[in-house]
């Protein structure tokens, strides 16, 4: 029996977790050069894991029915055995919190610690998107504030009123981010103070007289110059939640505050959307190498290593396009594949690699190269920059062109000399965040007239909005805005109007 | 130490309970429908044990602006090419638009949405918006029922009720107000004195510090850390708990003409009523009275399962009920409910007497009297009214607290039950079918 052996049994205990963590940390620090937030590992039960799932992965969340719905859904699937639970959940915070489940064997705990506490953690701390857009040390405090604020509102204004605002805000969540923001730091005290100020102002300026002023007296002033009006309202604006929070004429202070909370959460998750492949690739790559190294050093048994590999291969499995199990490209598989490929190019490049990647082919510094990639790219640019012909061949990637007017689909590029660049470009483009979400902007408000809000959807490639979803979302916007809303779908290249949702009015007044 | 392991397994459970309540409230209409449908053909004992319900997902969707799944021009990159070369044409797959890596479908299906309701949730929904008629007479009695309710704080009490937070808060504010020296300051001063003593540098300052130190020590002795003044106890006050109690009389004709099927229907009705009463009253007792040509109070098993032969004289059951009420359930203390099940047969000479007893003696005692006429499954019912039905109808016409319904098959039980106790009916809960 090897004295270095960390563990040989399946059961875990806290002492083993510590020892294993230390061994992993050693490799992660010296060999891989990872720089992480301090770690906090929390052991939870399956039920708690389901809990964490259903409230979008944050340990603190305000209450909303949709989380209850997701919980019920996940629970049903889980109890039926149709879906396993995630092995881990990791939160982009400082300290970085990783959840591990009590049911898992020790081998899995080791894998999870390497994956989450080092892989994801390093990525969160070093990737430029996360650095720019999230404040890891402030998020938990902010969520604490958000949670208690929402429950205060529920007490003060009733569940239903709060639920309506949250429903509307959630519908607009993906359109509640600043895509080109300045870095802002959440500060609990600052948030609280701002909120109090808002309320104090409201109380100060409250005058009962206003109630008696006849409401219909809308003084029609001379029509303003369109450009000036837009400028004053900051239009066009693609952050719908921001615009509504600041400019919707009829919302109460607390309603604006709730919109702000949802917007801040959305902004917090914005980087994660853009880095799925890289984030998972990074974590998978890290756990794979750390556990390989532990095995080489004789610190885990062959049996443990086989278990680990079994889970690992499950995670990075990529079914072919004609497989029943195919549901798009597995971000774990693509990310892990690319990062393994980068290592190969650094250590053992072919002539082809030297032509394609002159910067780092054969530089003998795989981890440095990877750390640089992890820090400075997002999915789209990472694929555009690093996807190699070798991997395109290995995955047998090909590009299919689907024009809904044509009778059939066309293969426009495959994994050959002529196709590499096209496949790479198209794959990268499919991860472009502006492609994932429709480009919707607030264009104009008729402030002097009937206050109708006008939105444009700039249609790319002729793909319109899903109507079944668009109408209820517009209804939500109208409820927040308080007046009618019109959405026009305009072709981005020709400026032709393709579709129009006319004058959706508020269904329930949010403000009495 | 840079790492931290926290065991969260013992954290309070049900963190998502609040979310679940909100979800149930939101889905109320759909769940209600599902529960009603599910209960139609299920036995009542099953009903009480929770339910897997399936509800349509409309009203529970979370809409967001999404790109449509069809139309337009899309490019996909997919893995696993086998034989395609550039320029190949692939026939459009039926239904789905090809590769599929384009959409960000997060599994938001149109399908029904299935999940498990707990027993309590199920019953809440199942019996929701049902109300007992005429609760006026409910009694606040039963002296045993006192409960303790929090009632602020007091300066005296038993040590078990010591309120630590309050006490420490008082202590802290008193110590701050009276400027009790902090232990840290004392320790600091002490260290300083020791340093000076050892080095012997500045004897003047040393003696000054000694004086300070003595003063500090004296002060911290004079001002105790916790003073009896600080101590607070949680105070509890006994509050009389209104216990409403009810007794439910099950009357049933067990003569030969009552088939098993009919008894089964009656039993289901009784169970529903019992379930319902137990959720409205703290204390519910049941009295089973069966009758042929003579009536007898029996236990539950005998009531449902033992057979008896004889004629049918309804008034005997009413007499027996009156006797039991007089003996054990004074109307001043009890809410009395009665449910009578019968196939409608009665000795014709008894009809007048039964009506008279019901109107004159029984109904004034009862909160509510429900008459359920059970019938054979395949018999045509619309034909003629039974003797008993006609007799009771004349009574029910003028009595606000009596209702009568006909039940033929199992699935009718719950609708009939709801009909009898639905909230709108309360107040004008008149008779009549």
Boltz contact constraints between the chains, C-beta under 6 A:
constraints:
  - contact:
      token1: [A, 17]
      token2: [B, 5]
      max_distance: 6.0
  - contact:
      token1: [A, 21]
      token2: [B, 3]
      max_distance: 6.0
  - contact:
      token1: [A, 38]
      token2: [B, 2]
      max_distance: 6.0
  - contact:
      token1: [A, 39]
      token2: [B, 3]
      max_distance: 6.0
  - contact:
      token1: [A, 40]
      token2: [B, 4]
      max_distance: 6.0
  - contact:
      token1: [A, 41]
      token2: [B, 5]
      max_distance: 6.0
  - contact:
      token1: [A, 42]
      token2: [B, 6]
      max_distance: 6.0
  - contact:
      token1: [A, 42]
      token2: [B, 8]
      max_distance: 6.0
  - contact:
      token1: [A, 43]
      token2: [B, 7]
      max_distance: 6.0
  - contact:
      token1: [A, 43]
      token2: [B, 9]
      max_distance: 6.0
  - contact:
      token1: [A, 44]
      token2: [B, 8]
      max_distance: 6.0
  - contact:
      token1: [A, 45]
      token2: [B, 9]
      max_distance: 6.0
  - contact:
      token1: [A, 51]
      token2: [B, 15]
      max_distance: 6.0
  - contact:
      token1: [A, 51]
      token2: [B, 16]
      max_distance: 6.0
  - contact:
      token1: [A, 63]
      token2: [B, 18]
      max_distance: 6.0
  - contact:
      token1: [A, 63]
      token2: [B, 19]
      max_distance: 6.0
  - contact:
      token1: [A, 65]
      token2: [B, 22]
      max_distance: 6.0
  - contact:
      token1: [A, 65]
      token2: [B, 23]
      max_distance: 6.0
  - contact:
      token1: [A, 65]
      token2: [B, 26]
      max_distance: 6.0
  - contact:
      token1: [A, 66]
      token2: [B, 62]
      max_distance: 6.0
  - contact:
      token1: [A, 67]
      token2: [B, 19]
      max_distance: 6.0
  - contact:
      token1: [A, 68]
      token2: [B, 19]
      max_distance: 6.0
  - contact:
      token1: [A, 68]
      token2: [B, 20]
      max_distance: 6.0
  - contact:
      token1: [A, 68]
      token2: [B, 22]
      max_distance: 6.0
  - contact:
      token1: [A, 68]
      token2: [B, 23]
      max_distance: 6.0
  - contact:
      token1: [A, 69]
      token2: [B, 23]
      max_distance: 6.0
  - contact:
      token1: [A, 69]
      token2: [B, 60]
      max_distance: 6.0
  - contact:
      token1: [A, 71]
      token2: [B, 16]
      max_distance: 6.0
  - contact:
      token1: [A, 72]
      token2: [B, 115]
      max_distance: 6.0
  - contact:
      token1: [A, 76]
      token2: [B, 114]
      max_distance: 6.0
  - contact:
      token1: [A, 76]
      token2: [B, 115]
      max_distance: 6.0
  - contact:
      token1: [A, 102]
      token2: [B, 9]
      max_distance: 6.0
  - contact:
      token1: [A, 171]
      token2: [B, 63]
      max_distance: 6.0
  - contact:
      token1: [A, 171]
      token2: [B, 64]
      max_distance: 6.0
  - contact:
      token1: [A, 174]
      token2: [B, 64]
      max_distance: 6.0
  - contact:
      token1: [A, 318]
      token2: [B, 79]
      max_distance: 6.0
  - contact:
      token1: [A, 320]
      token2: [B, 80]
      max_distance: 6.0
  - contact:
      token1: [A, 321]
      token2: [B, 78]
      max_distance: 6.0
  - contact:
      token1: [A, 321]
      token2: [B, 80]
      max_distance: 6.0
  - contact:
      token1: [A, 328]
      token2: [B, 101]
      max_distance: 6.0
  - contact:
      token1: [A, 329]
      token2: [B, 101]
      max_distance: 6.0
  - contact:
      token1: [A, 395]
      token2: [B, 79]
      max_distance: 6.0
  - contact:
      token1: [A, 396]
      token2: [B, 79]
      max_distance: 6.0
  - contact:
      token1: [A, 396]
      token2: [B, 80]
      max_distance: 6.0
  - contact:
      token1: [A, 396]
      token2: [B, 81]
      max_distance: 6.0
  - contact:
      token1: [A, 397]
      token2: [B, 77]
      max_distance: 6.0
  - contact:
      token1: [A, 397]
      token2: [B, 79]
      max_distance: 6.0
  - contact:
      token1: [A, 398]
      token2: [B, 81]
      max_distance: 6.0
  - contact:
      token1: [A, 398]
      token2: [B, 84]
      max_distance: 6.0
  - contact:
      token1: [A, 399]
      token2: [B, 75]
      max_distance: 6.0
  - contact:
      token1: [A, 399]
      token2: [B, 77]
      max_distance: 6.0
  - contact:
      token1: [A, 400]
      token2: [B, 76]
      max_distance: 6.0
  - contact:
      token1: [A, 400]
      token2: [B, 98]
      max_distance: 6.0
  - contact:
      token1: [A, 400]
      token2: [B, 99]
      max_distance: 6.0
  - contact:
      token1: [A, 401]
      token2: [B, 75]
      max_distance: 6.0
  - contact:
      token1: [A, 402]
      token2: [B, 74]
      max_distance: 6.0
  - contact:
      token1: [A, 402]
      token2: [B, 98]
      max_distance: 6.0
  - contact:
      token1: [A, 403]
      token2: [B, 73]
      max_distance: 6.0
  - contact:
      token1: [A, 404]
      token2: [B, 71]
      max_distance: 6.0
  - contact:
      token1: [A, 404]
      token2: [B, 72]
      max_distance: 6.0
  - contact:
      token1: [A, 408]
      token2: [B, 89]
      max_distance: 6.0
  - contact:
      token1: [A, 408]
      token2: [B, 90]
      max_distance: 6.0
  - contact:
      token1: [A, 408]
      token2: [B, 91]
      max_distance: 6.0
  - contact:
      token1: [A, 408]
      token2: [B, 92]
      max_distance: 6.0
  - contact:
      token1: [A, 409]
      token2: [B, 90]
      max_distance: 6.0
  - contact:
      token1: [A, 409]
      token2: [B, 98]
      max_distance: 6.0
  - contact:
      token1: [A, 410]
      token2: [B, 89]
      max_distance: 6.0
  - contact:
      token1: [A, 411]
      token2: [B, 84]
      max_distance: 6.0
  - contact:
      token1: [A, 411]
      token2: [B, 88]
      max_distance: 6.0
  - contact:
      token1: [A, 414]
      token2: [B, 81]
      max_distance: 6.0
  - contact:
      token1: [A, 414]
      token2: [B, 86]
      max_distance: 6.0
  - contact:
      token1: [A, 423]
      token2: [B, 77]
      max_distance: 6.0
  - contact:
      token1: [A, 426]
      token2: [B, 75]
      max_distance: 6.0
  - contact:
      token1: [A, 426]
      token2: [B, 77]
      max_distance: 6.0
  - contact:
      token1: [A, 427]
      token2: [B, 77]
      max_distance: 6.0
  - contact:
      token1: [A, 436]
      token2: [B, 104]
      max_distance: 6.0
  - contact:
      token1: [A, 438]
      token2: [B, 65]
      max_distance: 6.0
  - contact:
      token1: [A, 438]
      token2: [B, 67]
      max_distance: 6.0
  - contact:
      token1: [A, 440]
      token2: [B, 65]
      max_distance: 6.0
  - contact:
      token1: [A, 461]
      token2: [B, 72]
      max_distance: 6.0
  - contact:
      token1: [A, 461]
      token2: [B, 73]
      max_distance: 6.0
  - contact:
      token1: [A, 462]
      token2: [B, 72]
      max_distance: 6.0
  - contact:
      token1: [A, 462]
      token2: [B, 73]
      max_distance: 6.0
  - contact:
      token1: [A, 463]
      token2: [B, 67]
      max_distance: 6.0
  - contact:
      token1: [A, 463]
      token2: [B, 68]
      max_distance: 6.0
  - contact:
      token1: [A, 463]
      token2: [B, 72]
      max_distance: 6.0
  - contact:
      token1: [A, 464]
      token2: [B, 68]
      max_distance: 6.0
  - contact:
      token1: [A, 466]
      token2: [B, 66]
      max_distance: 6.0
  - contact:
      token1: [A, 466]
      token2: [B, 68]
      max_distance: 6.0
  - contact:
      token1: [A, 469]
      token2: [B, 63]
      max_distance: 6.0
  - contact:
      token1: [A, 469]
      token2: [B, 66]
      max_distance: 6.0
  - contact:
      token1: [A, 472]
      token2: [B, 63]
      max_distance: 6.0
  - contact:
      token1: [A, 473]
      token2: [B, 63]
      max_distance: 6.0
  - contact:
      token1: [A, 473]
      token2: [B, 65]
      max_distance: 6.0
